[in-house]
Amino acid sequence: MKKISMLIMPALMAGMAFTSCSDYLDVDKYFYDQMTLDSAFSKRQYVEGWLSNAFEPIDQLAESDGITRFLSDDIVKYDGHDLQNGNYSASTNNDRSKELLYKGYECIRKASTLINNVDRCPELTSSEKEDMKGQMRFVRAYAYWALLRHFGPVPLVPEEGMNVSLSYEELSLPRVPIDETVNFLDNDLKIAARSLPLRRTVNNMGHPTRGAALALRARLLLWAASPLMNGNKDLFNVKDKQGRQLVPQEYDEAKWAKAAAAAKEVMNLGMYSLYTIEPDPTTPDYERPPYNAEYSDKKFPDGWADVDPYLSYKSIFDGTIQGSKNPELIFTRTKTGGTQTNYWVKESMPRTLSGNNKIGVSQKQVDAYLMDNGQTVNEAKQSGYYREDGFTTSASALNEGGAPFLPAGVSWQYAHREPRFYASIAYCGSIWKCSSASEKGYRNQQIFYYRDLNDGKQGFKEDCPLTGIGFKKFVNDEDAYTTGGYIIDKTEPTFRYAEILCIYAEALNELTSGKEYSIEGYNNEPVVVKRDAAEMRAAMKPIRMRAGVPDFSDMTYNDQELMRAAIKHERQVEFVGENSFRYYDLRRWKDALIEENQPFMGCNINISNDESRVQQFYRPTVVASMPKVFVQKMYLWPFTTDELKRNSNLTQNPGW
């Protein structure tokens, strides 16, 4: 059998007479790839095995990996220095790109093979075959999506495969213009949506539904409409070997309309809603959002009278609510999504509690959280509601005028913040409950990150949160790594309804006021969209009410620039640490040159808890060991040097 040594080519190997010459890429090690197509698709059990096998690569694509998820301007991982400061190239420190190419095209190859051959199986009904094809169209589109947002334009593999008798030159796949790939995926996901069911059983949560296909389509179209790929003249020289431009140079507002319509179709399914928990009757008033005449007495989504904002948000991520019972969950990667989430729990957990103590949150992210009355930190400084100096005491933390959620000895900077802050941020002095630990000394521990303490900087060793601010968004109160402890299983929110609402509002906001668009939907019915303040409010207000913070003002909804800034801010807070959102948002908005060239700021971890100096710990300080560099070429990752040698028709991204 002829051997093909191109990394992208394994996408076609199984069932298309290709194998790899490298053990690393040898797909023959997969059982179902060893079978001839006639055998592989002759029986139900073989086809179901192929289907299951085709999902494996998707679990390793982009959404939860440690590089992009924790290397934006909000969260940093202790051992991510080289990539944070731009110390990578086409030939060094680029294993992530190599793995992504391999897994992405493996995913595409396996999905396409099933789509093209499942009709051979006599033991499957027509509806079962259509469902399987729909699932594989989703998997294939997901893989392309992961590749696109990382590399920009990529090769588009022919659906029908390629003839093994072709020359190496003919088998080398060139990159394809962005619009061509997006249009292909848009159509493919429409087909998938028509063939996929609205619901899955509990045992099939990891299989996509109609909503999942439409949610992926909305995410893809939002990316394609955004400044990075919509009339971006900075990428004029992203070309193929024939000099064809691969990134559209003319701005097209209609792309935003397509994204809005795609999100609207998810909303129109009527299948999803934001997850909320009612407040416990015993919850004291001072742990509720401050009284607001407009929202406190109204029920969700018009207010938060029947919502516990803290628990409603926290429970989505920490395993409290099972994925099958969460109305906000659209799709989850069941095989490794939960495992990866628990891995980050281990990375976040303090050393005192047998964790790795490696995740630090930036001061910028901390300052992004609103005060509990809806003011920004800067507004609260001017009004006197925000205090920079001093610490809570046992008394002040327990009375209405004090600091709800905070124990004693905590900086007043962390008082009176919105509930999402307390559900996500492990500020210095926060409580880690670890209630499953069998030894009492490991439960309800207050953890400080001062120098020379067990979880702070010790000597020259910086294996601690480099900002002096930890992260606990995915940590359950029961989670413990000490004796007798256990970790609650988590459901990764690969797609959740809050994202769809944000996509809808963002896309509508970019439309010219007074201009209406009619977009053909997945079921061939027209979806009409226009910039409408009421529609944007209907999308964004529930997110704000669930969070226990006031809605945006009328002025914000009616002003495109103000609304754009508000949506960017809301995504930064609502989706912190999820799905690499912040990393790729800054790139698709073309904001990274500004945002990621700002110094990475945090607390001063060189300060101990000496009473005379402890206040200095909280003075915003540049994290010297984490220099940040972002240049124009870093908007797109480089293809590896090895891959460029293998594929003679592949062109490199500019600057690499």
GIFENRA-V9529 format. One record per pair of residues at least 6 apart in sequence whose C-alpha atoms are under 8 Angstrom apart, sorted by the first residue. I is the first residue (numbers start at 1). GAP is how many residues later the second one is. If there is no record, write none. Layout:
I&GAP / I&GAP
//
This chain:
1&16 / 1&17 / 1&18 / 2&15 / 2&16 / 2&17 / 2&162 / 3&15 / 3&16 / 3&17 / 3&18 / 4&14 / 4&15 / 4&16 / 4&17 / 4&164 / 5&15 / 5&16 / 5&17 / 5&641 / 6&14 / 6&166 / 6&637 / 6&640 / 6&641 / 7&18 / 7&94 / 7&95 / 7&636 / 7&639 / 8&93 / 8&94 / 8&97 / 9&96 / 9&162 / 10&8 / 10&9 / 10&10 / 10&15 / 10&17 / 10&92 / 10&95 / 10&96 / 10&99 / 11&94 / 11&95 / 11&96 / 11&97 / 11&98 / 11&99 / 11&146 / 12&6 / 12&97 / 12&98 / 12&149 / 12&150 / 13&6 / 13&7 / 13&14 / 13&96 / 14&13 / 14&19 / 14&20 / 14&95 / 14&96 / 14&99 / 15&18 / 15&21 / 15&22 / 15&98 / 16&145 / 16&146 / 16&147 / 16&148 / 17&147 / 18&146 / 19&7 / 19&8 / 19&9 / 20&6 / 20&7 / 25&77 / 27&6 / 28&6 / 32&8 / 32&14 / 32&17 / 32&18 / 37&80 / 38&82 / 40&6 / 40&7 / 40&10 / 41&6 / 41&76 / 41&77 / 41&79 / 41&80 / 42&78 / 42&79 / 42&80 / 42&81 / 43&78 / 43&79 / 43&80 / 44&77 / 44&79 / 44&80 / 47&67 / 47&71 / 47&74 / 50&60 / 50&64 / 51&60 / 51&63 / 51&81 / 51&85 / 54&53 / 54&56 / 54&57 / 54&82 / 54&85 / 55&52 / 55&84 / 56&51 / 56&279 / 57&46 / 57&47 / 57&49 / 57&50 / 58&45 / 58&46 / 58&49 / 58&81 / 58&84 / 58&85 / 58&275 / 59&274 / 59&275 / 59&276 / 59&277 / 59&278 / 60&43 / 60&276 / 61&39 / 61&42 / 61&43 / 61&82 / 61&85 / 62&6 / 62&38 / 62&84 / 62&517 / 62&518 / 63&6 / 63&83 / 63&431 / 63&515 / 63&516 / 63&517 / 64&273 / 64&276 / 64&277 / 64&514 / 64&515 / 64&516 / 65&275 / 65&515 / 67&13 / 67&16 / 67&29 / 68&512 / 68&515 / 69&508 / 69&509 / 69&510 / 69&511 / 69&512 / 69&513 / 69&514 / 70&6 / 70&7 / 70&507 / 70&510 / 71&6 / 71&9 / 71&12 / 71&13 / 71&512 / 72&12 / 72&510 / 72&511 / 72&524 / 73&289 / 73&291 / 73&292 / 73&509 / 73&510 / 73&522 / 73&523 / 73&527 / 74&287 / 74&288 / 74&289 / 74&290 / 74&291 / 74&502 / 74&508 / 75&284 / 75&285 / 75&286 / 75&287 / 75&290 / 75&502 / 76&283 / 76&284 / 76&285 / 76&286 / 76&390 / 77&281 / 77&282 / 77&283 / 77&388 / 78&280 / 78&281 / 78&282 / 78&384 / 78&385 / 78&386 / 78&387 / 78&388 / 79&279 / 81&544 / 81&545 / 81&546 / 82&6 / 82&11 / 83&10 / 84&542 / 84&543 / 84&544 / 84&545 / 85&541 / 85&542 / 85&543 / 85&544 / 85&545 / 86&542 / 86&543 / 86&544 / 86&548 / 87&6 / 88&6 / 89&549 / 89&567 / 90&548 / 90&549 / 90&550 / 90&551 / 90&566 / 91&549 / 91&550 / 91&551 / 94&546 / 97&540 / 97&541 / 97&542 / 97&543 / 98&541 / 98&542 / 100&46 / 100&47 / 101&46 / 104&39 / 104&40 / 104&42 / 104&43 / 105&38 / 107&32 / 107&33 / 107&36 / 108&31 / 108&32 / 108&33 / 108&35 / 108&36 / 111&25 / 111&26 / 111&28 / 111&29 / 112&24 / 112&25 / 112&28 / 112&47 / 112&48 / 114&19 / 114&22 / 115&17 / 115&18 / 115&21 / 115&22 / 116&44 / 118&11 / 118&15 / 119&10 / 130&65 / 130&66 / 131&64 / 131&65 / 131&66 / 133&59 / 133&62 / 134&57 / 134&58 / 134&59 / 134&61 / 134&62 / 135&57 / 135&61 / 135&72 / 135&73 / 135&74 / 137&51 / 137&52 / 137&55 / 138&50 / 138&51 / 138&54 / 138&70 / 138&75 / 141&44 / 141&47 / 141&48 / 142&74 / 145&75 / 147&7 / 148&6 / 149&74 / 149&435 / 149&487 / 150&486 / 150&487 / 151&485 / 151&486 / 151&487 / 151&488 / 151&502 / 152&26 / 152&484 / 153&22 / 153&23 / 153&24 / 153&25 / 153&93 / 153&94 / 154&20 / 154&21 / 154&22 / 155&18 / 155&19 / 155&20 / 155&21 / 155&495 / 156&17 / 156&18 / 156&19 / 156&20 / 156&25 / 157&16 / 162&9 / 169&479 / 169&480 / 172&475 / 172&476 / 172&477 / 172&478 / 173&474 / 173&476 / 173&477 / 174&66 / 174&67 / 174&475 / 174&476 / 174&477 / 175&65 / 175&71 / 175&474 / 175&475 / 175&476 / 176&64 / 176&70 / 177&68 / 177&69 / 177&70 / 177&71 / 178&46 / 178&51 / 178&68 / 178&69 / 178&70 / 179&45 / 179&68 / 179&69 / 182&38 / 182&39 / 182&42 / 185&32 / 186&31 / 186&35 / 189&24 / 189&25 / 189&27 / 189&28 / 190&23 / 190&24 / 190&331 / 190&332 / 190&333 / 191&331 / 192&18 / 192&21 / 193&16 / 193&17 / 193&18 / 193&20 / 193&21 / 193&329 / 194&16 / 194&328 / 194&329 / 195&15 / 196&12 / 196&13 / 196&14 / 197&12 / 197&13 / 198&11 / 198&12 / 198&13 / 198&73 / 199&10 / 199&11 / 200&7 / 200&9 / 202&122 / 205&118 / 205&119 / 205&126 / 205&127 / 205&129 / 206&125 / 206&126 / 206&127 / 206&128 / 206&129 / 207&124 / 208&123 / 209&121 / 209&122 / 211&55 / 211&58 / 211&60 / 211&119 / 212&118 / 212&119 / 212&283 / 214&48 / 214&49 / 214&51 / 214&52 / 215&47 / 215&48 / 215&51 / 215&115 / 215&280 / 215&285 / 216&279 / 217&45 / 218&41 / 218&42 / 218&44 / 218&45 / 218&282 / 218&285 / 219&40 / 219&281 / 219&284 / 221&34 / 221&35 / 221&37 / 221&38 / 221&41 / 222&33 / 222&34 / 222&37 / 222&38 / 222&281 / 222&285 / 223&6 / 223&365 / 224&6 / 224&31 / 225&27 / 225&28 / 225&30 / 225&31 / 225&34 / 226&30 / 226&362 / 226&363 / 227&361 / 227&362 / 227&363 / 228&359 / 228&360 / 228&361 / 228&362 / 229&18 / 229&19 / 229&359 / 230&17 / 230&18 / 230&19 / 230&20 / 230&21 / 230&22 / 231&16 / 231&17 / 231&18 / 231&19 / 231&20 / 231&21 / 232&15 / 232&16 / 232&17 / 232&18 / 232&19 / 233&16 / 235&12 / 235&419 / 236&9 / 236&11 / 236&13 / 237&8 / 237&417 / 238&7 / 238&8 / 238&9 / 238&415 / 238&416 / 239&6 / 239&7 / 239&8 / 239&412 / 240&6 / 240&409 / 240&410 / 240&411 / 241&408 / 241&409 / 241&410 / 253&257 / 253&258 / 254&263 / 256&251 / 256&252 / 256&254 / 256&255 / 257&250 / 257&251 / 257&254 / 257&260 / 257&262 / 257&272 / 257&273 / 258&261 / 259&244 / 259&245 / 259&248 / 260&243 / 260&244 / 260&245 / 260&246 / 260&247 / 260&248 / 260&269 / 261&243 / 261&258 / 261&260 / 261&266 / 261&267 / 261&268 / 262&259 / 263&237 / 263&238 / 263&240 / 263&241 / 264&240 / 264&263 / 265&256 / 265&262 / 266&234 / 267&233 / 267&234 / 271&56 / 272&55 / 272&56 / 272&57 / 272&58 / 272&225 / 273&54 / 273&55 / 273&224 / 274&53 / 274&54 / 274&223 / 274&224 / 274&268 / 274&269 / 274&272 / 275&37 / 275&38 / 275&41 / 275&51 / 275&52 / 275&53 / 276&31 / 276&32 / 276&33 / 276&35 / 276&36 / 276&37 / 276&270 / 277&29 / 277&30 / 277&31 / 277&32 / 277&34 / 277&35 / 278&28 / 278&29 / 278&30 / 279&27 / 279&28 / 279&29 / 280&28 / 285&115 / 286&113 / 286&114 / 286&115 / 286&118 / 287&117 / 287&118 / 288&20 / 289&7 / 289&83 / 289&84 / 289&129 / 289&259 / 289&260 / 290&82 / 290&83 / 294&9 / 295&7 / 295&8 / 295&9 / 295&10 / 295&250 / 295&255 / 296&7 / 296&8 / 296&9 / 297&6 / 297&7 / 297&8 / 298&6 / 298&7 / 298&8 / 299&6 / 299&7 / 299&8 / 300&6 / 300&7 / 300&242 / 300&245 / 300&246 / 301&240 / 301&241 / 301&244 / 301&245 / 302&239 / 302&240 / 302&243 / 303&242 / 304&241 / 304&242 / 304&244 / 307&239 / 308&238 / 308&240 / 309&110 / 309&111 / 309&236 / 309&237 / 309&238 / 309&239 / 310&109 / 310&110 / 310&112 / 310&113 / 310&237 / 311&112 / 312&234 / 313&107 / 313&110 / 313&233 / 313&234 / 314&106 / 314&109 / 314&110 / 314&159 / 314&160 / 315&6 / 316&10 / 317&156 / 317&157 / 317&158 / 317&173 / 317&174 / 317&175 / 317&176 / 318&155 / 318&156 / 318&157 / 318&158 / 318&170 / 318&172 / 319&155 / 319&157 / 319&169 / 319&170 / 319&171 / 319&172 / 320&156 / 322&168 / 322&169 / 323&6 / 323&168 / 328&168 / 328&169 / 328&170 / 329&164 / 329&166 / 329&167 / 329&168 / 330&163 / 330&164 / 330&165 / 330&166 / 330&167 / 331&162 / 331&163 / 331&164 / 331&165 / 332&159 / 332&160 / 332&161 / 332&162 / 332&163 / 333&159 / 333&161 / 334&157 / 334&158 / 337&154 / 337&155 / 338&151 / 338&152 / 338&153 / 338&154 / 339&151 / 341&133 / 341&149 / 341&151 / 342&132 / 342&145 / 342&147 / 342&148 / 344&130 / 345&127 / 345&129 / 345&130 / 346&9 / 346&10 / 346&11 / 346&135 / 347&8 / 347&9 / 347&10 / 347&11 / 347&12 / 348&7 / 348&8 / 348&9 / 348&10 / 348&11 / 348&122 / 348&123 / 348&124 / 349&6 / 349&7 / 349&8 / 349&123 / 350&6 / 350&7 / 350&97 / 350&105 / 351&6 / 351&103 / 351&104 / 352&102 / 352&103 / 353&89 / 353&127 / 353&128 / 353&129 / 354&127 / 354&128 / 355&126 / 357&98 / 357&106 / 357&107 / 357&108 / 358&105 / 358&106 / 358&107 / 358&108 / 359&105 / 359&106 / 359&107 / 359&111 / 359&112 / 360&104 / 360&105 / 360&106 / 360&107 / 360&108 / 360&109 / 360&110 / 360&111 / 361&64 / 361&104 / 361&106 / 361&107 / 361&108 / 361&109 / 361&110 / 361&241 / 362&105 / 362&107 / 362&238 / 362&239 / 362&240 / 363&104 / 363&237 / 363&238 / 363&239 / 363&240 / 363&257 / 364&237 / 365&207 / 365&208 / 366&55 / 366&59 / 367&10 / 368&8 / 368&9 / 368&201 / 368&204 / 368&205 / 369&7 / 369&8 / 369&48 / 369&49 / 369&51 / 369&52 / 369&204 / 370&6 / 370&7 / 370&47 / 370&48 / 371&6 / 371&9 / 371&45 / 371&46 / 371&47 / 372&44 / 372&45 / 372&46 / 372&47 / 372&176 / 372&177 / 373&45 / 373&176 / 373&177 / 374&44 / 374&175 / 374&176 / 377&9 / 380&6 / 381&6 / 386&26 / 386&27 / 386&29 / 386&30 / 387&25 / 387&26 / 388&23 / 388&24 / 388&25 / 389&22 / 389&23 / 389&24 / 389&226 / 390&21 / 390&22 / 390&225 / 391&17 / 391&18 / 391&19 / 391&20 / 391&21 / 392&10 / 392&11 / 392&14 / 392&15 / 392&16 / 392&17 / 392&18 / 392&19 / 392&20 / 393&14 / 393&15 / 393&16 / 394&13 / 394&14 / 395&7 / 396&6 / 396&7 / 396&12 / 397&6 / 397&7 / 397&8 / 397&9 / 397&10 / 397&11 / 398&6 / 403&9 / 403&12 / 403&13 / 404&11 / 404&12 / 405&17 / 406&9 / 406&24 / 407&22 / 407&23 / 407&24 / 409&20 / 410&18 / 410&19 / 410&20 / 411&17 / 411&207 / 414&13 / 418&129 / 418&130 / 418&131 / 419&128 / 419&129 / 420&127 / 420&153 / 420&154 / 423&49 / 423&50 / 424&47 / 424&48 / 424&49 / 424&50 / 425&44 / 425&45 / 425&46 / 425&47 / 425&48 / 426&43 / 426&44 / 426&45 / 426&46 / 427&41 / 427&42 / 427&43 / 427&44 / 428&19 / 428&20 / 428&21 / 428&22 / 428&40 / 428&41 / 428&42 / 429&17 / 429&18 / 429&19 / 429&20 / 430&16 / 430&17 / 430&18 / 431&13 / 431&14 / 431&15 / 431&16 / 432&11 / 432&12 / 432&13 / 432&14 / 432&15 / 432&45 / 433&10 / 433&11 / 433&12 / 433&44 / 433&45 / 433&46 / 434&8 / 434&9 / 434&10 / 434&42 / 434&43 / 434&44 / 434&45 / 434&46 / 434&51 / 435&8 / 435&9 / 435&42 / 435&43 / 435&44 / 435&45 / 435&50 / 436&7 / 436&42 / 436&43 / 436&44 / 436&48 / 436&49 / 436&50 / 437&6 / 437&41 / 437&43 / 437&44 / 437&45 / 437&46 / 437&47 / 437&48 / 437&49 / 438&44 / 438&45 / 438&46 / 438&47 / 439&44 / 439&45 / 442&40 / 447&8 / 448&7 / 448&8 / 449&6 / 449&7 / 449&8 / 449&15 / 449&16 / 449&19 / 449&20 / 449&156 / 450&6 / 450&7 / 450&18 / 450&155 / 450&156 / 450&157 / 450&158 / 450&159 / 450&167 / 451&6 / 451&7 / 451&154 / 451&155 / 451&156 / 451&157 / 451&158 / 452&6 / 452&7 / 452&156 / 453&155 / 455&9 / 456&6 / 456&8 / 456&9 / 456&12 / 456&149 / 457&6 / 457&7 / 457&148 / 457&149 / 466&136 / 466&139 / 466&157 / 467&134 / 467&135 / 467&136 / 467&137 / 467&138 / 467&156 / 468&134 / 468&135 / 468&136 / 468&137 / 469&133 / 469&134 / 473&104 / 474&16 / 476&11 / 476&12 / 478&7 / 478&8 / 478&9 / 478&10 / 479&6 / 479&7 / 479&8 / 479&9 / 480&6 / 480&7 / 481&6 / 493&85 / 494&85 / 498&45 / 501&38 / 501&39 / 502&37 / 502&38 / 502&65 / 502&69 / 504&32 / 504&35 / 505&30 / 505&31 / 505&32 / 505&34 / 505&35 / 505&62 / 506&58 / 506&61 / 508&21 / 508&22 / 508&23 / 508&24 / 508&28 / 509&22 / 509&23 / 509&27 / 509&51 / 509&54 / 509&55 / 510&21 / 510&50 / 511&19 / 511&20 / 512&18 / 512&19 / 513&17 / 513&18 / 513&19 / 514&16 / 514&17 / 515&15 / 515&16 / 516&12 / 516&13 / 516&14 / 516&15 / 517&11 / 517&12 / 517&13 / 518&8 / 518&9 / 518&10 / 518&11 / 519&7 / 519&8 / 519&9 / 519&10 / 520&6 / 520&7 / 521&6 / 533&24 / 533&25 / 536&21 / 537&20 / 540&11 / 541&10 / 541&11 / 544&6 / 544&7 / 545&6 / 552&14 / 556&6 / 556&7 / 556&10 / 557&6 / 571&11 / 572&10 / 575&6 / 575&7 / 576&6 / 586&6 / 586&9 / 587&48 / 590&45 / 592&38 / 592&43 / 593&37 / 593&38 / 593&39 / 596&32 / 596&33 / 596&34 / 597&31 / 597&32 / 597&33 / 598&30 / 599&23 / 599&24 / 599&28 / 599&29 / 600&22 / 600&23 / 600&26 / 600&27 / 600&28 / 601&19 / 601&20 / 601&21 / 601&22 / 602&18 / 602&19 / 602&20 / 602&21 / 603&14 / 603&15 / 603&16 / 603&17 / 603&18 / 604&12 / 604&13 / 604&14 / 604&15 / 604&16 / 604&17 / 605&12 / 606&11 / 607&6 / 607&7 / 607&9 / 607&10 / 608&6 / 608&9 / 633&20 / 633&21 / 633&22 / 633&23 / 636&17 / 637&16 / 638&14 / 638&15 / 638&18 / 639&13 / 639&14 / 644&6 / 644&7 / 644&8
//
